[in-house]
Amino acid sequence: MDNTMNSKLQLFEQFLHDWSINRMQTINLEEYTNTNKTSFTYSIENGMRDLGSIKGVNSFIFGIYKRKEDNKEPRVSHKQYVYEDDYAWYKKYGDNKEAVFNVVKNNVNQVIDYAQKSDLAAIEQIDLPSIFKWKLAFHYQNKNDISIIPVFTRDPLQMYAQSVGIYKNNMTMADLYLAIKNEEKYVNLENAISLAEIIWDEFQNFSTPYEKVRIEHGNLTTSQKTNATSSLDYIEYEIKAYKIIRKNPHNHLEQSFYSFLNNIKAQNIRQDKTY
């Protein structure tokens, strides 16, 4: 196991130590929301960024948050959000911070409970923003039955499911996680993290929007081949197509690329760690 992976596994365990299931059952509003970098929401958003980032989404994903001293300019509440001097929250959860936190706390602990039971369909029904509840579920899932990889937005998961031919219309996030698990047969946290890195890397680096990418076991569609403006573009598309469907991040990927390029009589082929 390399040092980076070992660090991530240690980080996972440290989070569970700091924010144990028992502690989460009795967590209070200050512990959940404080702005001095010791809160639960800070820990899961910033401290756990190397295990699947949720950074960049507004703080309403946590249901309720404490407003920072330097960001307390007057804001007008409306039908979706409520702003007070110190806190802001989703209006659907209640009219005062105590009532809202009770709802959010209950929902958070339901996610934790269902994650422990590997009941992803039940998690799907819990009223918390999707990216946050699946981040929660990843960290609190049963370590003897890993089902959730650290990718918490739909698009990368859907792209991967399409690329390996397991996507079906109207799949939920729970459906996607379970289908990918069934396809990849990962059995532990290390496997799940490695697969997530592959999926996220491919999603970020594909040169066409994923909605237009239809890969069937490594073969490009006619439209993609037509869109390749040169032989080099075509090679690049093919490399990415083969790369995304590899079943194991440590298999003979480099040799496969080398053989593929030689087979199409490309010039000056040499092996290196990039491809």
C-alpha distance (Angstrom), angle and dihedral (degrees) to the residues before:
residue distance angle dihedral
M1 . . .
D2 3.80 . .
N3 3.80 122.6 .
T4 3.81 93.8 -109.0
M5 3.79 93.0 55.3
N6 3.78 91.5 44.3
S7 3.82 89.8 53.1
K8 3.80 90.9 51.6
L9 3.79 92.7 50.3
Q10 3.80 89.9 49.5
L11 3.79 89.9 49.0
F12 3.80 89.9 52.9
E13 3.81 91.2 52.6
Q14 3.79 93.4 44.7
F15 3.79 91.2 55.2
L16 3.81 91.2 52.7
H17 3.79 89.3 49.1
D18 3.80 93.6 49.9
W19 3.80 95.3 41.4
S20 3.77 103.9 30.2
I21 3.79 122.3 179.5
N22 3.80 89.4 -107.9
R23 3.79 91.9 52.4
M24 3.80 91.5 49.2
Q25 3.80 90.3 55.7
T26 3.81 90.4 60.5
I27 3.81 100.9 30.6
N28 3.80 115.2 138.3
L29 3.79 131.3 -147.3
E30 3.81 94.3 -98.9
E31 3.81 92.7 51.8
Y32 3.77 90.4 47.3
T33 3.80 98.2 47.6
N34 3.82 115.0 16.7
T35 3.80 117.1 136.3
N36 3.82 99.2 -139.6
K37 3.83 93.7 90.7
T38 3.79 95.4 -102.5
S39 3.81 98.0 93.9
F40 3.77 127.1 111.9
T41 3.79 91.7 -118.9
Y42 3.81 91.9 51.9
S43 3.80 91.0 48.4
I44 3.77 95.7 50.8
E45 3.82 95.1 42.2
N46 3.79 101.5 39.7
G47 3.78 107.9 13.9
M48 3.79 92.9 49.4
R49 3.81 97.8 41.8
D50 3.81 91.8 115.8
L51 3.80 87.9 61.2
G52 3.77 97.4 56.0
S53 3.78 121.2 -37.8
I54 3.79 124.9 -121.4
K55 3.80 91.3 169.9
G56 3.77 117.6 133.4
V57 3.80 98.2 38.2
N58 3.81 114.3 110.4
S59 3.80 118.6 -97.0
F60 3.80 93.3 -107.8
I61 3.82 86.5 85.4
F62 3.81 86.0 82.3
G63 3.80 91.9 58.6
I64 3.79 92.7 -122.4
Y65 3.79 131.6 22.0
K66 3.78 139.3 -178.9
R67 3.77 114.6 -112.9
K68 3.79 116.5 -124.9
E69 3.80 119.3 -116.3
D70 3.80 91.8 -117.9
N71 3.80 93.0 50.0
K72 3.79 104.8 51.6
E73 3.77 100.4 111.4
P74 3.81 111.1 144.4
R75 3.79 112.9 -81.0
V76 3.78 125.2 -172.5
S77 3.79 115.7 -124.3
H78 3.78 116.2 -133.9
K79 3.78 139.9 174.0
Q80 3.83 94.2 -63.3
Y81 3.82 106.3 31.6
V82 3.80 135.3 39.6
Y83 3.81 120.5 -156.1
E84 3.80 124.2 -165.8
D85 3.79 129.1 169.5
D86 3.80 94.5 -89.5
Y87 3.81 106.3 15.6
A88 3.78 142.0 37.3
W89 3.80 128.0 -166.4
Y90 3.77 148.1 160.9
K91 3.78 108.0 -76.5
K92 3.81 92.0 -140.7
Y93 3.80 89.3 70.1
G94 3.81 95.7 59.6
D95 3.78 149.1 -71.3
N96 3.81 102.2 -87.6
K97 3.77 133.8 41.2
E98 3.82 95.7 -114.4
A99 3.80 94.2 53.0
V100 3.80 91.6 43.3
F101 3.77 93.5 51.1
N102 3.80 91.5 50.6
V103 3.81 89.4 56.1
V104 3.81 93.5 45.3
K105 3.81 92.7 45.6
N106 3.80 91.0 50.9
N107 3.80 92.0 48.9
V108 3.81 92.4 47.6
N109 3.79 91.1 51.8
Q110 3.79 91.5 47.5
V111 3.81 89.2 56.0
I112 3.80 89.7 49.7
D113 3.81 92.0 49.1
Y114 3.80 94.3 48.4
A115 3.81 91.1 44.2
Q116 3.78 89.1 56.2
K117 3.81 88.5 51.8
S118 3.83 92.7 45.7
D119 3.81 88.8 -123.9
L120 3.80 99.4 148.7
A121 3.81 94.1 164.6
A122 3.81 89.4 60.7
I123 3.80 91.6 49.1
E124 3.79 88.2 54.5
Q125 3.82 89.7 63.2
I126 3.81 98.0 51.0
D127 3.79 115.3 108.6
L128 3.80 102.3 -119.7
P129 3.81 128.2 108.5
S130 3.78 108.0 -81.5
I131 3.80 99.7 -122.9
F132 3.80 91.8 51.5
K133 3.78 98.5 45.2
W134 3.81 93.5 49.5
K135 3.80 90.1 48.0
L136 3.81 86.8 52.9
A137 3.77 91.9 46.5
F138 3.80 92.2 50.9
H139 3.80 93.0 54.9
Y140 3.80 96.1 44.3
Q141 3.80 100.6 38.1
N142 3.79 121.0 124.1
K143 3.80 104.8 -84.8
N144 3.79 89.5 -149.2
D145 3.80 91.0 57.5
I146 3.81 107.9 36.9
S147 3.80 109.4 -171.3
I148 3.81 105.2 149.7
I149 3.79 123.1 69.8
P150 3.83 120.3 -157.8
V151 3.79 97.0 -97.2
F152 3.80 110.2 104.3
T153 3.79 105.6 178.9
R154 3.76 125.2 79.5
D155 3.80 103.3 -130.0
P156 3.83 99.2 66.8
L157 3.81 91.6 44.9
Q158 3.79 92.2 48.7
M159 3.79 92.2 47.4
Y160 3.78 90.8 53.0
A161 3.80 93.3 45.9
Q162 3.80 89.5 51.3
S163 3.78 91.9 48.0
V164 3.81 93.6 56.9
G165 3.79 95.1 39.6
I166 3.81 99.9 -111.5
Y167 3.80 100.2 108.8
K168 3.79 119.4 115.6
N169 3.78 127.9 -176.5
N170 3.80 117.3 -88.1
M171 3.79 95.7 14.8
T172 3.80 112.7 167.3
M173 3.79 123.5 -140.3
A174 3.80 87.9 -99.9
D175 3.80 90.0 52.3
L176 3.81 91.4 50.2
Y177 3.80 94.4 50.2
L178 3.80 92.3 48.6
A179 3.80 94.2 44.8
I180 3.80 92.0 50.3
K181 3.79 90.8 47.3
N182 3.79 90.5 51.5
E183 3.80 90.6 48.7
E184 3.79 98.1 45.6
K185 3.83 98.8 33.6
Y186 3.80 93.4 -146.8
V187 3.77 112.0 176.7
N188 3.78 106.8 -175.9
L189 3.77 143.5 33.8
E190 3.79 94.2 -98.5
N191 3.82 91.1 57.2
A192 3.81 91.2 47.7
I193 3.80 92.8 51.2
S194 3.81 92.4 47.4
L195 3.80 92.4 50.6
A196 3.81 91.5 47.9
E197 3.80 90.2 54.2
I198 3.80 90.5 53.5
I199 3.80 93.6 47.6
W200 3.79 94.5 47.0
D201 3.80 93.6 44.9
E202 3.78 91.4 51.8
F203 3.78 93.3 46.8
Q204 3.80 92.5 51.8
N205 3.78 96.3 43.6
F206 3.78 104.1 42.3
S207 3.79 107.5 116.2
T208 3.81 94.6 -142.9
P209 3.81 129.3 51.9
Y210 3.77 109.4 -88.0
E211 3.81 92.1 -123.8
K212 3.82 87.9 67.3
V213 3.79 94.7 45.4
R214 3.79 113.3 94.3
I215 3.77 109.9 171.0
E216 3.79 119.7 176.6
H217 3.79 109.8 -167.3
G218 3.77 94.8 -38.7
N219 3.82 99.4 -41.0
L220 3.79 122.9 120.7
T221 3.76 122.3 -133.0
T222 3.80 119.9 -113.2
S223 3.80 90.7 -107.4
Q224 3.79 92.4 54.9
K225 3.78 92.0 49.9
T226 3.80 89.2 49.6
N227 3.80 91.1 50.2
A228 3.79 92.7 53.7
T229 3.80 101.6 102.1
S230 3.79 96.4 -163.1
S231 3.76 141.5 12.3
L232 3.81 88.7 -98.2
D233 3.81 91.0 55.3
Y234 3.77 89.2 50.6
I235 3.80 91.8 50.9
E236 3.81 89.9 49.5
Y237 3.79 92.5 51.0
E238 3.79 91.1 48.6
I239 3.79 93.3 48.5
K240 3.79 91.1 52.5
A241 3.76 91.4 45.8
Y242 3.78 92.0 54.2
K243 3.77 93.3 41.0
I244 3.76 95.7 55.0
I245 3.78 95.9 56.1
R246 3.76 98.6 48.3
K247 3.79 110.0 129.3
N248 3.77 98.0 -147.2
P249 3.80 127.1 31.2
H250 3.81 89.9 -143.1
N251 3.80 100.3 50.1
H252 3.82 128.2 105.4
L253 3.79 95.4 -67.8
E254 3.79 96.3 136.7
Q255 3.80 93.3 50.9
S256 3.81 90.4 48.6
F257 3.79 91.3 54.9
Y258 3.78 91.7 46.3
S259 3.80 91.8 52.0
F260 3.79 92.4 45.3
L261 3.80 93.5 52.4
N262 3.79 92.1 46.6
N263 3.78 90.5 50.4
I264 3.80 91.6 58.8
K265 3.84 89.7 48.3
A266 3.79 96.7 -116.2
Q267 3.79 113.6 172.3
N268 3.81 130.8 -115.5
I269 3.78 95.4 10.6
R270 3.76 115.6 179.7
Q271 3.76 130.9 166.8
D272 3.79 120.5 -114.1
K273 3.78 137.2 154.8
T274 3.82 94.9 -101.1
Y275 3.81 94.5 70.7
